[in-house]
Amino acid sequence: MMKKTMMALVLACLGGVVLAQDMREFVNRELGSHPQSRLIDLYKSCFQDFMGPEHLISDRASVEAYLDHELATPIEGAAVLPYYEPCGPEGRHVRVNLSAVQQGVVSKEALLDAFVRSANAGHPTVKAWQKRWSKMVRNIDRMQLGLPYQAQDRALIDSVLRAGQYALSHSPEYRSAYQPHYRIVERGIFDREMKAKLDQATEIQTIKLKEMQQNMQEVQAYLKECGAFYIATTDGDQPRVRPFGVSEIIDGRLYIMTGKVKDVYKQMAANGKFEICALKPNGSEWMRLSGTLVPDETLATKEEFLNRNPGLKRMYSADDGNMAILYITHATARFCSFAAPERQVRF
């Protein structure tokens, strides 16, 4: 009897150690790939891992209609998003990004069928999840992460669990930074039916991503060398042009900055299409950059932009309600010269 009791205690201790290690690895992975995450985003990944899709599916047609609606909407930055990522510390379930369907890597029917089967496979109870989360969050607390709004998020999660619920949405910061559009698939289904295709596509995607990052870095280096650059927007049917002087690459995106009270920001918000012209000091080389500007309200990104350009802190602060940062997407840069043919790059 004593041997059995001792064995149970040993297994319990080992289980706690394994959970702590798994949680630390998960949190490091998640904050490394999604640095704008809050506690509710970590929580969401963990409950998706443990519980799977949030609802049983009895009406496949309505689920398909909503999937069609999401697929019809372009996903900003889809070219640089991973096709899939494991949920939580144990990886029982996987998030499959809808960009995998939009780019033809897997079919809509295959993803829909896998999602429906995963949702209807049967899941643990909310009570079991509450017990599991209580252990997970203790390990997170020990890490002393200092996440934004951590105390408020903890209170929100506790109130939802006390009400006998468990599901929560991503934080506004996460949605703004990463535009999450995915479906949850059970790991076994994913491994058997999707993983090989997505891994092969990921290899190709990685090569393209590296090329796009190099193109982005080349464009920013050109802007830095030019000093001032001129950005054109539209005001109704009237073109408007003005000089800018600052750009930064943060978390794989090329940003510019302005103030929300300015007409230029209002024009950008109404129509994100723009064109930049930058002329090198030698007067014989220039670049034209066109694309779409997307506003980003992520506080940490604004703070990083200001830290890299401390002179701007005299006029702006990240939380002043005026500072606006916008990143460039669907970009085409044309490098021109009196002495050489035009060259184009995209990112």
KEKE-3310 file (N, C-alpha, C; in steps of 0.2 Angstrom, whole numbers, plus 5000, padded with zeros to 4 digits):
npx = (5004:5010:5020:5012:5006:5018:5022:5012:5013:5026:5023:5014:5022:5031:5023:5019:5031:5034:5022:5026:5038:5033:5024:5032:5040:5030:5025:5036:5038:5026:5026:5037:5034:5022:5023:5015:5005:4993:4988:4976:4977:4986:4979:4968:4975:4978:4966:4960:4969:4967:4953:4948:4939:4927:4913:4900:4895:4881:4875:4881:4880:4879:4891:4900:4896:4900:4914:4916:4913:4924:4935:4933:4938:4952:4967:4977:4995:4996:5005:5016:5012:5012:5007:5002:5000:5004:4992:4993:5002:5003:4999:4988:4979:4978:4980:4975:4979:4969:4974:4981:4971:4967:4978:4979:4985:4978:4962:4946:4936:4942:4948:4936:4929:4939:4938:4925:4924:4933:4927:4916:4921:4920:4924:4933:4926:4920:4923:4934:4943:4944:4951:4963:4967:4970:4981:4990:4990:4996:5009:5012:5011:5023:5033:5033:5030:5025:5015:5006:4991:4989:4984:4970:4966:4967:4957:4946:4946:4945:4932:4924:4926:4920:4907:4904:4908:4920:4926:4935:4938:4952:4964:4962:4974:4981:4973:4974:4988:4990:4979:4970:4965:4958:4956:4952:4960:4960:4974:4978:4970:4975:4989:4988:4981:4984:4997:5009:5007:5006:5019:5028:5024:5027:5041:5043:5037:5045:5057:5052:5048:5060:5066:5057:5059:5072:5070:5062:5071:5080:5073:5070:5083:5086:5077:5082:5095:5091:5086:5075:5059:5045:5028:5013:4996:4978:4965:4950:4947:4959:4977:4989:5004:5018:5033:5041:5051:5055:5056:5053:5058:5048:5045:5045:5038:5036:5036:5028:5026:5014:5003:4987:4979:4982:4979:4985:4984:4971:4968:4975:4968:4956:4959:4970:4979:4995:5009:5027:5041:5058:5073:5090:5105:5114:5106:5104:5098:5083:5069:5053:5039:5025:5009:4999:4993:4992:4984:4990:4987:4994:5001:5014:5021:5021:5028:5041:5044:5045:5056:5066:5067:5070:5069:5056:5049:5046:5035:5026:5018:5016:5003:4995:4984:4985:4997:5001:5004:5008:5008:5016:5009:5007:5017:5026:5042:5051:5067:5076:5086:5097:5107:5105:5094:5077:5073:5063:5056:5046:5036)
npy = (4994:5006:5007:5009:5022:5030:5029:5035:5048:5051:5051:5061:5072:5072:5074:5087:5093:5091:5098:5111:5113:5111:5121:5132:5131:5132:5145:5153:5150:5155:5169:5172:5170:5178:5192:5202:5196:5194:5189:5183:5179:5169:5160:5157:5149:5139:5133:5130:5120:5110:5108:5108:5113:5126:5123:5110:5104:5105:5110:5110:5117:5131:5133:5131:5142:5153:5150:5152:5165:5171:5166:5174:5186:5195:5191:5201:5202:5188:5181:5179:5173:5158:5142:5133:5131:5123:5121:5127:5120:5106:5102:5095:5099:5109:5124:5129:5139:5150:5155:5144:5138:5149:5150:5138:5127:5117:5110:5119:5110:5100:5106:5110:5098:5092:5100:5100:5086:5086:5095:5088:5077:5075:5081:5086:5091:5107:5108:5100:5107:5119:5114:5110:5123:5130:5124:5127:5141:5144:5141:5150:5162:5160:5163:5177:5186:5199:5204:5215:5222:5211:5208:5212:5204:5192:5193:5193:5181:5172:5176:5172:5158:5156:5157:5146:5145:5145:5150:5163:5178:5183:5195:5213:5219:5207:5204:5215:5215:5202:5197:5185:5171:5156:5138:5125:5110:5093:5084:5071:5069:5080:5077:5065:5069:5082:5088:5084:5090:5103:5105:5104:5115:5125:5125:5130:5142:5148:5151:5161:5170:5174:5180:5191:5198:5202:5210:5220:5225:5231:5241:5249:5253:5260:5271:5277:5281:5291:5300:5312:5308:5307:5306:5302:5304:5302:5315:5314:5318:5324:5324:5323:5328:5326:5328:5315:5307:5296:5279:5262:5245:5233:5219:5212:5220:5235:5251:5267:5284:5295:5309:5308:5319:5325:5330:5321:5308:5306:5305:5293:5284:5284:5280:5268:5266:5271:5281:5282:5293:5293:5301:5299:5307:5309:5313:5306:5294:5285:5280:5272:5268:5259:5253:5247:5255:5251:5254:5252:5249:5244:5245:5242:5241:5255:5261:5255:5260:5274:5273:5270:5281:5293:5307:5310:5309:5321:5326:5316:5302:5285:5282:5293:5295:5302:5298:5289:5274:5265:5251:5244:5235:5223:5228:5236:5240:5251:5253:5266:5273:5285:5278:5265:5250:5249:5241:5230:5225:5216:5215)
npz = (5000:5004:4995:4983:4986:4987:4974:4967:4972:4967:4953:4952:4955:4945:4934:4937:4935:4921:4916:4919:4912:4899:4898:4900:4888:4878:4881:4878:4865:4860:4863:4856:4843:4842:4848:4852:4861:4874:4890:4889:4876:4877:4885:4877:4866:4874:4879:4867:4863:4873:4873:4860:4845:4848:4848:4846:4830:4821:4810:4796:4784:4788:4794:4784:4775:4783:4783:4769:4768:4776:4768:4757:4760:4759:4767:4777:4775:4772:4765:4773:4784:4795:4789:4798:4815:4831:4845:4861:4875:4873:4861:4856:4847:4832:4824:4808:4796:4786:4775:4769:4762:4754:4746:4739:4744:4753:4751:4752:4755:4761:4773:4779:4781:4790:4801:4805:4809:4819:4828:4832:4839:4852:4868:4883:4899:4904:4918:4919:4911:4919:4930:4924:4919:4930:4935:4924:4924:4936:4933:4923:4931:4939:4930:4929:4919:4916:4907:4896:4903:4911:4924:4923:4912:4919:4928:4920:4914:4925:4929:4918:4919:4931:4928:4922:4909:4895:4884:4875:4866:4855:4860:4857:4853:4848:4837:4829:4826:4820:4813:4814:4806:4806:4807:4819:4821:4825:4831:4826:4815:4807:4806:4798:4787:4782:4786:4778:4765:4769:4776:4765:4757:4766:4766:4753:4755:4765:4758:4749:4758:4764:4753:4752:4764:4762:4751:4757:4767:4758:4752:4764:4767:4756:4758:4770:4765:4757:4765:4766:4759:4748:4749:4741:4741:4740:4739:4738:4721:4720:4719:4733:4740:4751:4761:4770:4783:4791:4793:4798:4801:4809:4818:4806:4797:4787:4792:4792:4800:4807:4812:4818:4818:4806:4789:4780:4786:4787:4774:4771:4779:4773:4760:4757:4747:4740:4734:4735:4732:4731:4731:4728:4735:4725:4714:4702:4704:4709:4718:4716:4726:4728:4735:4748:4763:4780:4795:4812:4828:4838:4854:4859:4847:4843:4853:4852:4839:4843:4852:4843:4837:4845:4845:4841:4852:4858:4852:4851:4859:4863:4868:4866:4858:4846:4839:4825:4817:4802:4792:4777:4764:4750:4742:4729:4723:4713:4706:4699:4687:4678:4672:4671:4668:4673:4689:4698:4714:4726:4740)
capx = (5000:5014:5023:5008:5006:5024:5022:5007:5016:5031:5020:5011:5027:5034:5018:5019:5037:5032:5018:5030:5042:5029:5021:5038:5042:5024:5025:5042:5036:5020:5028:5042:5030:5017:5025:5009:5001:4992:4987:4970:4979:4989:4974:4965:4978:4978:4960:4960:4973:4963:4945:4947:4934:4923:4906:4898:4893:4875:4873:4887:4879:4880:4898:4903:4894:4904:4920:4916:4914:4931:4940:4932:4941:4960:4971:4983:5001:4995:5011:5021:5009:5013:5001:4999:5004:5001:4989:4995:5008:5003:4998:4983:4975:4982:4977:4976:4978:4965:4979:4983:4966:4967:4984:4978:4989:4973:4956:4941:4932:4947:4948:4930:4928:4943:4936:4919:4925:4937:4922:4911:4924:4919:4929:4933:4921:4922:4926:4941:4947:4945:4956:4969:4970:4972:4988:4994:4991:5001:5016:5013:5013:5030:5037:5034:5030:5023:5011:5001:4984:4989:4979:4963:4965:4967:4951:4941:4946:4942:4924:4921:4926:4916:4901:4903:4910:4928:4929:4936:4941:4959:4964:4962:4981:4983:4969:4977:4995:4991:4973:4970:4959:4961:4951:4955:4959:4963:4981:4978:4967:4980:4995:4986:4978:4986:5004:5014:5006:5008:5026:5031:5022:5031:5048:5043:5035:5051:5061:5049:5048:5067:5067:5053:5062:5078:5067:5060:5077:5083:5069:5071:5090:5086:5074:5087:5100:5089:5084:5068:5055:5039:5023:5007:4990:4973:4960:4945:4950:4965:4983:4992:5011:5022:5039:5042:5058:5056:5053:5056:5055:5047:5042:5044:5034:5039:5031:5029:5022:5011:4998:4980:4975:4984:4975:4988:4982:4964:4968:4977:4963:4950:4961:4976:4984:4999:5015:5032:5046:5064:5079:5097:5108:5118:5102:5103:5095:5077:5065:5046:5037:5018:5006:4993:4995:4987:4985:4992:4986:4998:5005:5021:5025:5022:5033:5047:5045:5048:5062:5071:5067:5069:5067:5049:5045:5045:5029:5021:5018:5012:4996:4992:4978:4987:5002:4998:5009:5005:5013:5016:5008:5006:5022:5031:5047:5054:5073:5077:5093:5098:5112:5103:5087:5073:5073:5058:5056:5040:5036)
capy = (5000:5012:5008:5012:5029:5033:5029:5040:5055:5052:5052:5068:5077:5072:5077:5094:5096:5090:5103:5117:5113:5112:5128:5137:5131:5135:5153:5156:5149:5159:5176:5173:5171:5183:5196:5206:5192:5196:5183:5180:5175:5162:5156:5155:5144:5133:5130:5126:5114:5105:5107:5108:5118:5128:5120:5104:5106:5101:5113:5110:5122:5137:5133:5132:5148:5157:5149:5155:5173:5173:5165:5179:5192:5195:5191:5205:5198:5181:5178:5178:5169:5151:5138:5130:5131:5119:5125:5126:5116:5099:5101:5090:5102:5113:5130:5129:5146:5150:5157:5138:5137:5154:5149:5132:5121:5112:5113:5121:5105:5096:5109:5110:5091:5090:5105:5097:5080:5088:5098:5083:5071:5074:5085:5086:5095:5113:5107:5097:5113:5124:5111:5110:5129:5132:5122:5131:5148:5145:5141:5156:5167:5160:5166:5184:5189:5206:5205:5221:5221:5204:5207:5213:5198:5186:5194:5192:5173:5170:5178:5168:5151:5155:5157:5139:5145:5145:5153:5170:5180:5186:5202:5218:5219:5202:5204:5220:5213:5196:5196:5178:5168:5149:5133:5121:5103:5088:5083:5065:5071:5085:5073:5060:5072:5089:5090:5083:5095:5110:5106:5105:5121:5129:5125:5135:5149:5150:5154:5167:5175:5177:5185:5197:5201:5205:5216:5225:5228:5235:5247:5254:5256:5266:5277:5280:5284:5297:5305:5314:5304:5311:5301:5304:5301:5306:5318:5314:5317:5328:5321:5327:5325:5329:5325:5311:5306:5291:5272:5257:5238:5231:5212:5210:5225:5241:5256:5274:5287:5302:5311:5307:5325:5328:5328:5315:5302:5305:5303:5286:5280:5283:5276:5266:5266:5277:5280:5286:5294:5295:5303:5299:5313:5310:5316:5302:5287:5286:5274:5273:5263:5259:5248:5249:5257:5248:5257:5247:5252:5240:5250:5240:5243:5262:5262:5253:5265:5280:5271:5270:5288:5297:5314:5311:5309:5328:5328:5310:5297:5279:5282:5300:5296:5305:5295:5284:5270:5262:5247:5244:5229:5223:5233:5236:5245:5252:5256:5269:5277:5287:5274:5258:5249:5249:5235:5229:5220:5216:5212)
capz = (5000:5005:4989:4978:4988:4985:4967:4965:4973:4962:4946:4952:4955:4938:4930:4938:4932:4914:4914:4920:4906:4893:4898:4898:4881:4875:4882:4875:4858:4858:4863:4851:4836:4843:4854:4855:4864:4881:4894:4886:4870:4879:4888:4871:4863:4879:4879:4861:4864:4878:4872:4853:4842:4854:4848:4842:4824:4819:4804:4792:4779:4790:4795:4777:4773:4786:4780:4763:4770:4778:4763:4752:4762:4759:4774:4777:4777:4772:4762:4778:4790:4794:4787:4804:4822:4836:4850:4868:4877:4872:4854:4854:4841:4827:4820:4801:4794:4780:4769:4766:4757:4749:4742:4736:4747:4754:4748:4757:4757:4766:4779:4782:4784:4796:4806:4808:4813:4825:4833:4834:4841:4859:4871:4890:4902:4907:4924:4918:4909:4924:4934:4920:4918:4937:4935:4919:4926:4941:4930:4920:4936:4941:4925:4930:4912:4915:4900:4896:4905:4914:4930:4920:4909:4924:4931:4915:4913:4931:4929:4913:4922:4937:4925:4919:4902:4895:4877:4875:4859:4855:4862:4851:4850:4844:4831:4825:4824:4817:4809:4815:4803:4806:4810:4824:4818:4830:4829:4823:4808:4804:4804:4793:4780:4780:4788:4773:4760:4772:4777:4758:4755:4770:4763:4747:4758:4768:4753:4747:4764:4765:4748:4753:4769:4759:4747:4762:4770:4753:4752:4769:4767:4751:4761:4775:4762:4753:4770:4765:4754:4746:4749:4738:4743:4736:4743:4733:4715:4720:4722:4738:4741:4756:4763:4776:4784:4795:4792:4802:4800:4816:4818:4799:4793:4786:4795:4793:4805:4806:4817:4816:4817:4800:4783:4777:4790:4785:4767:4771:4782:4768:4754:4759:4742:4740:4731:4738:4728:4735:4726:4731:4735:4718:4709:4696:4705:4713:4719:4717:4730:4729:4739:4753:4770:4785:4802:4817:4834:4843:4858:4859:4841:4843:4858:4848:4834:4846:4855:4838:4834:4852:4844:4840:4858:4860:4849:4851:4864:4860:4870:4866:4854:4840:4835:4820:4813:4796:4788:4770:4761:4743:4739:4723:4723:4706:4707:4693:4686:4671:4669:4671:4667:4679:4692:4702:4719:4729:4747)
cpx = (5004:5018:5019:5007:5012:5024:5018:5010:5022:5028:5017:5016:5030:5029:5018:5026:5037:5028:5022:5034:5039:5026:5027:5040:5036:5024:5030:5041:5031:5022:5034:5039:5025:5018:5020:5004:5000:4990:4981:4972:4982:4984:4970:4968:4978:4972:4958:4963:4969:4956:4944:4942:4929:4915:4905:4895:4887:4873:4879:4886:4881:4888:4902:4902:4899:4911:4921:4917:4921:4936:4939:4936:4949:4963:4977:4989:5001:5001:5016:5019:5011:5007:4998:5003:5001:4998:4992:5001:5009:5002:4993:4979:4980:4978:4980:4974:4974:4969:4981:4977:4966:4973:4984:4982:4984:4967:4951:4938:4936:4947:4942:4928:4932:4941:4930:4920:4929:4932:4918:4914:4923:4925:4928:4928:4924:4926:4933:4945:4949:4951:4963:4972:4973:4980:4993:4995:4996:5008:5017:5015:5020:5035:5038:5034:5029:5020:5007:4994:4984:4984:4972:4961:4963:4960:4945:4941:4943:4934:4921:4921:4921:4908:4899:4905:4918:4930:4929:4939:4948:4958:4964:4969:4983:4979:4972:4984:4995:4985:4972:4964:4961:4955:4955:4954:4963:4969:4981:4976:4972:4986:4993:4984:4981:4994:5009:5013:5008:5015:5030:5030:5026:5038:5048:5042:5041:5056:5059:5049:5055:5068:5063:5056:5068:5076:5065:5066:5080:5080:5070:5078:5090:5083:5078:5092:5098:5087:5076:5065:5048:5033:5016:5001:4984:4968:4954:4948:4957:4971:4986:4999:5014:5028:5038:5049:5060:5052:5057:5053:5054:5043:5040:5039:5037:5034:5033:5025:5020:5007:4991:4976:4977:4980:4978:4985:4975:4963:4970:4972:4957:4952:4968:4982:4988:5005:5021:5037:5052:5070:5085:5100:5112:5113:5101:5100:5089:5073:5057:5043:5029:5016:5000:4996:4990:4989:4986:4991:4990:5002:5012:5025:5026:5028:5040:5049:5048:5055:5068:5072:5066:5067:5060:5045:5043:5038:5024:5023:5014:5005:4993:4986:4979:4992:4999:5004:5005:5010:5011:5015:5007:5011:5025:5036:5051:5061:5075:5083:5093:5103:5111:5096:5083:5073:5067:5058:5049:5041:5029)
cpy = (5006:5013:5011:5020:5033:5034:5035:5047:5056:5054:5059:5073:5077:5075:5084:5097:5096:5096:5110:5118:5114:5119:5133:5137:5134:5143:5156:5156:5154:5167:5177:5174:5176:5187:5201:5203:5195:5189:5179:5176:5169:5158:5153:5149:5138:5130:5127:5120:5108:5103:5106:5114:5119:5125:5114:5107:5102:5104:5115:5116:5129:5138:5134:5139:5153:5156:5152:5163:5175:5172:5170:5185:5191:5195:5195:5201:5191:5177:5176:5174:5161:5147:5135:5131:5127:5124:5123:5122:5109:5097:5096:5093:5107:5118:5130:5135:5146:5152:5150:5136:5142:5153:5142:5126:5116:5115:5115:5115:5100:5099:5109:5103:5090:5094:5102:5091:5081:5091:5093:5077:5070:5077:5084:5091:5102:5113:5105:5103:5117:5121:5112:5118:5132:5130:5126:5138:5149:5145:5147:5162:5166:5163:5173:5188:5196:5208:5211:5218:5214:5203:5208:5207:5192:5187:5192:5184:5170:5171:5173:5160:5150:5155:5150:5139:5145:5149:5160:5172:5182:5193:5207:5219:5214:5202:5209:5218:5207:5194:5188:5176:5160:5145:5128:5114:5098:5085:5077:5066:5075:5081:5068:5064:5078:5090:5089:5088:5102:5111:5107:5112:5126:5130:5130:5142:5152:5154:5160:5172:5178:5182:5191:5201:5205:5211:5222:5229:5233:5241:5252:5257:5261:5272:5280:5284:5291:5302:5307:5310:5307:5306:5305:5300:5304:5309:5319:5313:5321:5325:5326:5324:5329:5325:5321:5310:5300:5285:5267:5250:5235:5224:5211:5214:5231:5247:5263:5277:5294:5303:5310:5313:5328:5325:5321:5308:5301:5303:5295:5282:5279:5279:5274:5266:5272:5276:5285:5287:5296:5296:5303:5305:5314:5313:5312:5295:5289:5280:5276:5267:5264:5253:5250:5250:5254:5251:5251:5251:5249:5245:5248:5242:5251:5264:5260:5258:5272:5279:5272:5277:5293:5304:5315:5311:5316:5330:5322:5306:5291:5279:5289:5301:5299:5301:5289:5281:5266:5257:5246:5237:5229:5228:5231:5241:5245:5256:5259:5273:5279:5283:5267:5256:5248:5242:5235:5224:5221:5213:5213)
cpz = (5000:4998:4983:4980:4986:4978:4964:4966:4969:4955:4946:4952:4948:4933:4931:4935:4924:4912:4914:4914:4900:4893:4897:4891:4877:4875:4878:4867:4856:4858:4858:4844:4836:4849:4856:4859:4871:4884:4891:4879:4871:4881:4882:4867:4868:4879:4873:4860:4868:4876:4865:4851:4848:4854:4844:4836:4821:4812:4800:4787:4782:4792:4789:4774:4776:4784:4773:4763:4771:4772:4757:4754:4762:4766:4773:4779:4776:4769:4767:4784:4789:4792:4793:4810:4827:4842:4857:4869:4875:4864:4852:4848:4838:4824:4813:4798:4787:4774:4766:4761:4752:4744:4738:4738:4750:4752:4754:4760:4762:4773:4783:4785:4790:4802:4809:4812:4819:4831:4836:4837:4849:4863:4879:4892:4904:4913:4924:4916:4915:4929:4931:4920:4925:4938:4930:4921:4931:4938:4926:4925:4938:4936:4925:4923:4911:4909:4901:4899:4909:4920:4927:4916:4914:4927:4927:4914:4919:4931:4924:4916:4927:4934:4922:4911:4901:4889:4878:4868:4860:4857:4856:4848:4846:4837:4826:4822:4819:4812:4809:4811:4802:4808:4814:4821:4823:4827:4825:4815:4804:4802:4798:4786:4778:4781:4782:4768:4763:4774:4770:4756:4759:4768:4758:4750:4761:4764:4751:4752:4765:4760:4749:4759:4767:4755:4752:4765:4765:4752:4757:4769:4762:4754:4766:4771:4759:4759:4769:4759:4753:4745:4746:4740:4739:4741:4738:4726:4714:4723:4728:4739:4747:4758:4770:4777:4788:4793:4796:4801:4807:4815:4810:4795:4793:4787:4793:4798:4804:4812:4814:4815:4810:4794:4780:4780:4788:4778:4767:4774:4777:4762:4756:4753:4741:4735:4734:4732:4732:4730:4730:4730:4728:4713:4703:4698:4710:4713:4719:4720:4730:4733:4743:4760:4775:4792:4807:4824:4840:4847:4858:4853:4841:4848:4855:4843:4837:4849:4850:4835:4840:4850:4843:4846:4861:4857:4850:4857:4861:4862:4870:4862:4847:4836:4831:4816:4808:4793:4781:4768:4754:4740:4733:4723:4716:4707:4700:4693:4679:4668:4668:4670:4674:4682:4697:4708:4722:4736:4750)
residu = (MET:MET:LYS:LYS:THR:MET:MET:ALA:LEU:VAL:LEU:ALA:CYS:LEU:GLY:GLY:VAL:VAL:LEU:ALA:GLN:ASP:MET:ARG:GLU:PHE:VAL:ASN:ARG:GLU:LEU:GLY:SER:HIS:PRO:GLN:SER:ARG:LEU:ILE:ASP:LEU:TYR:LYS:SER:CYS:PHE:GLN:ASP:PHE:MET:GLY:PRO:GLU:HIS:LEU:ILE:SER:ASP:ARG:ALA:SER:VAL:GLU:ALA:TYR:LEU:ASP:HIS:GLU:LEU:ALA:THR:PRO:ILE:GLU:GLY:ALA:ALA:VAL:LEU:PRO:TYR:TYR:GLU:PRO:CYS:GLY:PRO:GLU:GLY:ARG:HIS:VAL:ARG:VAL:ASN:LEU:SER:ALA:VAL:GLN:GLN:GLY:VAL:VAL:SER:LYS:GLU:ALA:LEU:LEU:ASP:ALA:PHE:VAL:ARG:SER:ALA:ASN:ALA:GLY:HIS:PRO:THR:VAL:LYS:ALA:TRP:GLN:LYS:ARG:TRP:SER:LYS:MET:VAL:ARG:ASN:ILE:ASP:ARG:MET:GLN:LEU:GLY:LEU:PRO:TYR:GLN:ALA:GLN:ASP:ARG:ALA:LEU:ILE:ASP:SER:VAL:LEU:ARG:ALA:GLY:GLN:TYR:ALA:LEU:SER:HIS:SER:PRO:GLU:TYR:ARG:SER:ALA:TYR:GLN:PRO:HIS:TYR:ARG:ILE:VAL:GLU:ARG:GLY:ILE:PHE:ASP:ARG:GLU:MET:LYS:ALA:LYS:LEU:ASP:GLN:ALA:THR:GLU:ILE:GLN:THR:ILE:LYS:LEU:LYS:GLU:MET:GLN:GLN:ASN:MET:GLN:GLU:VAL:GLN:ALA:TYR:LEU:LYS:GLU:CYS:GLY:ALA:PHE:TYR:ILE:ALA:THR:THR:ASP:GLY:ASP:GLN:PRO:ARG:VAL:ARG:PRO:PHE:GLY:VAL:SER:GLU:ILE:ILE:ASP:GLY:ARG:LEU:TYR:ILE:MET:THR:GLY:LYS:VAL:LYS:ASP:VAL:TYR:LYS:GLN:MET:ALA:ALA:ASN:GLY:LYS:PHE:GLU:ILE:CYS:ALA:LEU:LYS:PRO:ASN:GLY:SER:GLU:TRP:MET:ARG:LEU:SER:GLY:THR:LEU:VAL:PRO:ASP:GLU:THR:LEU:ALA:THR:LYS:GLU:GLU:PHE:LEU:ASN:ARG:ASN:PRO:GLY:LEU:LYS:ARG:MET:TYR:SER:ALA:ASP:ASP:GLY:ASN:MET:ALA:ILE:LEU:TYR:ILE:THR:HIS:ALA:THR:ALA:ARG:PHE:CYS:SER:PHE:ALA:ALA:PRO:GLU:ARG:GLN:VAL:ARG:PHE)
# end
